[in-house]
Amino acid sequence: MKTIGDLGDLRGKRVLVRSDLNVPLEQTERGATITDDGRIRASAPTIRMLSEMGARVIVCAHLGRPKGEPEPKYSLAPVARRLGELLGTPVVFAEDTVGEGARKAVDSLEDGGVVVLENLRFNAGETAKSEPDRAEFARTLASLADVFVSDGFGVVHRAQASVYDVARLLPHATGGLVEAEVNVLRRLTRDPERPYAVVLGGAKVSDKLGVIGNLLGTADRLIIGGGMVFTFLAAQGLEVGTSLLEREQIDTVKGYLERAEQEGVEIVLPVDVVAAEAFSADAEHDVVPVDAIPADRMGLDIGPESADLFARKLADCRTVFWNGPMGAFEMEPYAAGTKALAQALVDVTRHGGLTVVGGGDSAAAVRQLGFADSDFGHISTGGGASLEYLEGKELPGLTVLDGDGDGDGDGDGDGDARDGGAA
């Protein structure tokens, strides 16, 4: 894949950057407030570099899940303001994505200027299942620019207009964030330094089955927590009460447990859990052994003995990948397990090991619980993309960057997206 350095002199050129600015917002009387700006901070270095190279930088991204039409609560306006603060320079905000507002904003850019377009998903073509509809929107978006830089790792597993189709229309390269993410994931999949442990949590085991299957041939240890663990416990014949359980996956999990034993992969499960009467911070709760979960209670966190066990299993590791919290960390009574797990990764980092936090809820958890990004080797901006990469899947937003990069996908260098596109 080409990088920005392969694009030559970008001074005066219009560079469309696909960033991942899908940050959590809290709606208040004063408007939307960003509660975690991690993805904006991760995106800023590439935008800053392009600006310093004299490019005219056009940033596009999505936020939330609007249904193909404008929804004010999902506006990127607060994101544009925060980006300007991080860059230390004014950032123009276009009030539409490809309409008159966007074109005026782009036309007014000077060398080094930055504009953020309104939410891509305010346009049905961005996520259209119909390839012609998606391609039409991509042509319109690409007509704003001369060059495309893919820097939104959190969306590279989606074949969407701004991720996939635009890259086929413009000369393209990977941004610094995508390049860094791919380099880290390659270290996890190509001869990782051992012992290599993978920690998986979160709600559903079905979301992680492909990853577990692929990692049984790579990792030395799989440490399982979160809501998904109860399907593993049920597969061992244990009572899990009212805990989250995917009964239809029990046989699959049994197969993985058998395969792990055959291949010498250690699977580490909790030995105790915090069991509550209801999914509530105010519910009555106690720590119980995993073989004594009351029939009328649900497990909402790993217990203290499990946290100690997991820390011991990580202590000698040289490589650790973590995706998914150990419990319902958003509620204080059930945050201790996730916090202890994060601290165990910090200790691995301090002893020179590579620790990777796999984005999504894991990244949100470590920040909410008071850890700094620098406490870990790498915090991914893409939970789903990271998992699919580790699962061995091809990611459309990456494979398209391996193309000829001339702008039209045919290798002749006469990309035509800048000749007007679809109106």
C-alpha positions in Angstrom: 0.0 0.0 0.0 1.2 3.5 -0.8 1.7 6.0 1.9 1.5 9.7 1.9 5.2 10.0 1.2 4.6 8.2 -2.1 2.1 10.9 -3.3 4.8 13.5 -4.1 4.3 17.2 -3.7 0.8 17.9 -2.4 1.1 21.7 -2.1 -2.1 23.2 -3.5 -3.7 19.9 -4.1 -7.1 19.0 -2.7 -6.7 16.0 -0.5 -9.8 14.1 0.7 -9.1 12.3 4.0 -11.5 9.6 5.2 -11.1 9.8 9.0 -12.9 8.0 11.8 -14.4 10.7 13.9 -17.3 8.6 15.3 -17.0 9.8 18.9 -19.5 9.4 21.7 -21.6 12.5 22.4 -23.7 13.5 25.3 -26.7 15.7 24.5 -27.1 18.6 27.0 -29.1 21.9 27.1 -26.0 23.6 25.6 -25.8 21.1 22.7 -23.7 18.0 22.1 -20.6 17.4 24.2 -17.9 15.0 23.2 -17.3 12.5 26.1 -14.2 10.8 24.5 -12.1 12.6 21.9 -9.7 9.7 21.4 -10.5 9.1 17.8 -10.2 12.8 17.0 -6.8 12.9 18.7 -5.7 9.8 16.8 -6.8 11.4 13.5 -5.2 14.8 14.0 -1.6 13.9 13.2 -2.3 12.9 9.6 -4.5 15.9 9.0 -1.8 18.1 10.6 0.9 16.6 8.4 -1.1 17.2 5.2 -1.8 20.7 6.2 1.9 21.4 6.9 2.7 20.0 3.4 0.5 22.7 2.0 -2.4 20.5 0.9 -5.9 21.7 1.0 -7.4 19.2 3.4 -11.0 17.9 3.1 -11.9 15.7 6.0 -14.9 13.4 5.7 -16.3 11.1 8.4 -19.5 9.7 9.9 -20.9 9.9 13.3 -23.6 7.6 14.8 -26.1 5.8 12.7 -28.4 8.3 10.9 -30.6 6.7 8.2 -29.4 8.4 5.1 -30.7 11.9 5.9 -29.7 14.7 8.1 -30.3 14.3 11.9 -29.0 17.3 13.9 -27.9 15.2 16.9 -25.4 13.5 14.6 -23.8 16.6 13.2 -20.0 16.7 13.0 -20.0 20.4 14.0 -18.7 19.8 17.6 -16.1 17.4 16.2 -14.9 20.1 13.8 -14.5 22.5 16.7 -12.5 20.0 18.7 -10.3 19.2 15.8 -9.5 22.9 15.3 -8.5 23.1 19.0 -6.2 20.1 18.7 -4.6 21.4 15.5 -4.3 24.9 16.9 -5.7 26.3 13.6 -9.1 27.3 12.3 -11.1 24.4 10.8 -14.0 25.3 8.4 -17.2 23.3 8.8 -19.3 22.6 5.7 -23.0 22.3 6.6 -23.5 19.5 4.0 -21.4 16.8 2.6 -21.4 17.2 -1.2 -23.8 20.1 -1.8 -23.3 23.8 -2.4 -22.0 24.4 1.2 -19.3 21.8 0.7 -18.2 23.1 -2.7 -18.0 26.7 -1.4 -16.0 25.6 1.6 -13.6 23.6 -0.5 -13.3 26.3 -3.1 -12.4 28.8 -0.4 -9.6 26.7 1.0 -6.0 28.1 0.8 -2.9 25.9 0.9 -2.7 24.3 4.4 -6.4 24.9 5.1 -8.7 22.3 6.6 -12.4 21.7 6.1 -14.6 19.1 7.7 -17.6 18.0 5.7 -20.9 17.2 7.3 -21.7 13.6 8.3 -21.3 11.2 5.4 -24.2 9.1 6.6 -26.6 12.0 6.1 -26.4 10.7 2.5 -28.1 7.4 1.6 -25.4 6.7 -1.0 -22.7 6.3 1.6 -24.0 3.0 2.9 -26.2 2.0 0.0 -26.4 -1.8 -0.7 -26.9 -1.0 -4.4 -23.5 -0.6 -5.9 -24.6 2.0 -8.6 -26.2 4.2 -5.8 -23.0 3.9 -3.8 -20.8 4.6 -6.8 -22.8 7.7 -7.7 -22.3 9.2 -4.3 -18.6 8.3 -4.4 -18.2 10.1 -7.7 -19.8 13.2 -6.3 -17.6 13.1 -3.2 -14.4 12.4 -5.2 -15.1 15.3 -7.5 -14.2 17.6 -4.6 -10.7 16.4 -4.5 -7.5 15.5 -6.4 -6.1 12.8 -4.1 -7.6 10.4 -1.5 -6.0 9.4 1.8 -7.6 6.6 3.8 -7.1 7.2 7.5 -10.2 5.8 9.1 -9.2 2.4 10.4 -12.4 1.9 12.2 -14.3 1.7 8.9 -11.9 -0.2 6.6 -13.9 -3.4 7.2 -16.9 -1.8 5.4 -17.2 -1.5 1.6 -18.8 1.9 1.8 -18.6 4.8 -0.7 -16.1 6.9 1.2 -14.0 3.9 2.2 -13.9 1.7 -0.9 -15.4 3.4 -4.0 -13.7 6.7 -3.7 -10.3 4.9 -3.5 -11.0 3.4 -6.9 -11.6 6.9 -8.4 -8.7 8.9 -7.1 -4.9 8.5 -6.6 -4.7 7.2 -3.1 -2.6 6.3 -0.1 -2.9 5.2 3.5 -2.7 7.8 6.2 -0.5 7.5 9.2 -3.2 6.1 11.5 -4.1 3.2 9.2 -0.5 2.5 8.5 0.2 2.3 12.3 -2.8 0.1 12.9 -1.9 -2.4 10.2 1.7 -2.6 11.4 0.6 -3.4 14.9 -1.9 -6.0 13.7 0.7 -7.6 11.6 2.9 -8.0 14.7 0.0 -9.9 16.3 -0.5 -12.3 13.4 3.0 -12.8 12.0 5.3 -14.5 14.4 4.3 -12.5 17.6 6.8 -12.5 20.5 5.7 -15.2 23.0 4.1 -15.9 25.3 1.2 -14.4 23.4 -2.2 -14.0 25.2 -5.5 -12.8 23.8 -8.1 -11.5 26.2 -11.7 -11.4 25.0 -14.7 -10.0 26.7 -17.8 -8.1 25.9 -21.4 -9.3 25.6 -21.7 -11.9 22.9 -19.6 -14.9 22.2 -21.1 -15.1 18.7 -19.3 -11.8 17.9 -16.0 -13.4 18.6 -16.3 -17.0 17.3 -14.4 -16.4 14.1 -11.6 -14.7 16.0 -11.4 -17.5 18.6 -11.3 -20.1 15.8 -8.5 -18.3 14.0 -6.5 -17.5 17.2 -6.5 -21.2 18.4 -3.7 -21.6 15.9 -1.8 -18.5 16.9 -2.1 -17.5 20.5 -0.7 -19.4 23.5 -3.5 -18.4 25.9 -7.0 -17.2 25.5 -8.4 -15.4 28.5 -12.2 -15.1 28.5 -14.3 -12.7 30.5 -17.4 -10.4 30.1 -20.9 -11.6 29.2 -19.5 -14.1 26.6 -17.9 -16.2 29.4 -21.3 -17.6 30.5 -21.7 -19.5 27.3 -18.2 -21.1 28.0 -19.3 -21.9 31.6 -22.6 -23.4 30.3 -20.6 -25.5 27.9 -18.8 -27.0 30.9 -22.2 -27.9 32.4 -22.3 -25.1 35.0 -25.4 -23.2 36.1 -25.2 -19.5 35.0 -28.5 -18.2 36.4 -30.0 -15.3 34.5 -26.6 -14.3 33.0 -26.3 -13.5 29.3 -26.2 -16.9 27.5 -26.2 -17.9 23.9 -27.6 -21.4 24.0 -27.3 -21.9 20.3 -23.5 -21.5 20.6 -22.9 -24.0 23.4 -21.9 -26.8 21.1 -19.6 -24.6 19.1 -17.9 -23.5 22.3 -17.5 -27.1 23.4 -15.8 -27.8 20.1 -13.4 -24.9 20.7 -12.6 -26.1 24.2 -11.8 -29.5 22.8 -9.7 -28.1 20.0 -7.8 -25.8 22.3 -6.8 -28.8 24.5 -5.7 -30.7 21.4 -3.6 -27.8 20.1 -2.1 -26.9 23.5 -3.7 -23.5 23.7 -4.6 -22.6 27.3 -8.1 -21.2 27.8 -8.4 -19.3 31.1 -11.9 -18.8 32.5 -13.0 -16.9 35.6 -13.2 -18.8 38.9 -15.6 -16.3 40.5 -18.0 -13.6 39.4 -20.0 -10.7 40.8 -23.6 -11.9 40.7 -26.5 -9.4 40.9 -30.2 -9.6 41.2 -30.7 -7.3 38.2 -28.8 -5.3 35.6 -28.5 -2.3 37.8 -25.9 -0.5 39.9 -28.3 -0.5 42.8 -29.1 -4.2 42.7 -28.1 -6.5 45.5 -24.8 -8.3 44.4 -22.2 -10.6 45.8 -19.1 -12.4 44.7 -19.7 -16.1 44.1 -17.7 -19.0 42.7 -18.5 -19.8 39.1 -19.9 -23.2 40.1 -22.3 -21.6 42.6 -24.1 -18.8 40.6 -27.7 -18.6 42.0 -30.4 -19.4 39.6 -32.0 -16.0 40.1 -28.9 -13.9 39.6 -26.8 -12.7 36.7 -23.0 -12.3 36.4 -22.0 -8.7 35.7 -18.2 -8.8 36.3 -15.4 -11.2 37.0 -14.6 -11.5 40.7 -11.4 -10.6 42.6 -9.9 -14.1 42.4 -10.4 -14.2 38.7 -8.8 -10.7 38.3 -5.8 -12.1 40.2 -5.7 -15.2 38.1 -5.9 -13.2 34.8 -3.1 -10.9 36.0 -0.9 -13.9 36.8 -1.6 -15.4 33.4 -0.5 -12.1 31.7 2.6 -11.4 33.9 5.1 -13.3 31.7 3.5 -12.4 28.3 5.4 -10.5 25.7 2.4 -9.9 23.5 -1.2 -9.2 24.6 -4.3 -8.3 22.6 -7.4 -7.3 24.5 -10.9 -6.7 23.1 -14.0 -6.4 25.3 -14.5 -5.4 28.9 -14.6 -7.9 31.7 -18.0 -6.7 33.0 -20.6 -3.9 32.9 -17.8 -1.4 33.6 -20.2 1.6 33.0 -21.7 0.8 36.5 -19.2 1.3 39.4 -20.0 -2.0 41.2 -19.1 -4.0 38.1 -16.0 -2.1 37.0 -13.3 -3.7 39.1 -12.6 -6.6 36.8 -12.0 -4.4 33.8 -9.9 -2.0 35.8 -7.7 -4.9 37.1 -7.3 -6.3 33.7 -6.2 -3.0 32.3 -3.7 -2.6 35.1 -2.3 -6.0 34.3 -1.7 -4.9 30.7 0.0 -1.7 32.0 2.4 -3.9 33.9 3.1 -5.9 30.8 3.8 -2.7 28.9 6.2 -1.5 31.7 8.2 -4.7 31.3 8.7 -4.2 27.6 5.8 -6.3 26.2 3.5 -5.2 23.4 0.0 -4.5 24.6 -2.8 -3.7 22.2 -6.2 -2.5 23.3 -8.6 -3.5 20.5 -10.8 -0.4 20.3 -14.5 -0.1 20.9 -15.7 -0.6 24.4 -12.2 -1.6 25.6 -10.7 1.7 24.6 -13.7 3.6 26.1 -13.3 1.6 29.3 -9.6 2.3 29.9 -10.1 6.0 29.4 -13.2 6.1 31.6 -11.3 4.2 34.3 -8.5 6.7 34.4 -5.8 5.1 32.3 -3.8 7.1 29.8 -3.3 6.0 26.2 0.5 6.0 26.8 -0.1 3.2 29.4 -0.5 0.8 26.6 1.5 -0.1 23.5 -1.3 0.7 21.2 -5.0 1.6 21.5 -6.8 0.7 18.3 -9.4 3.0 16.9 -11.3 0.1 15.3 -12.8 -2.6 17.4 -14.7 -4.4 14.6 -11.9 -3.8 12.0 -9.3 -5.2 14.5 -11.3 -8.3 15.2 -12.0 -9.0 11.5 -8.2 -8.6 10.7 -7.4 -11.1 13.5 -10.1 -13.4 12.1 -8.2 -13.5 8.9 -10.8 -11.7 6.8 -10.0 -9.4 3.9 -10.9 -5.8 4.8 -12.3 -4.0 1.7 -10.9 -0.6 2.7 -7.4 -2.1 2.8 -7.6 -4.4 -0.2 -8.7 -1.5 -2.4 -5.6 0.4 -1.4 -3.4 -2.3 -2.9 -4.7 -1.3 -6.4 -2.8 0.7 -9.0 -3.7 4.0 -7.3 -4.0 6.0 -10.5 -7.6 7.1 -9.9 -9.8 4.9 -11.9 -8.8 1.4 -11.1 -7.6 0.5 -14.6 -3.9 1.3 -14.3 -3.7 3.9 -17.1 -3.3 7.0 -14.8 -6.2 8.9 -16.3 -8.5 9.0 -13.3 -11.7 10.9 -14.2 -13.4 11.6 -10.9 -12.2 15.2 -11.0 -14.0 15.9 -14.2 -17.3 16.6 -12.5 -18.7 13.4 -11.1 -22.4 13.0 -10.5 -24.3 16.1 -9.4 
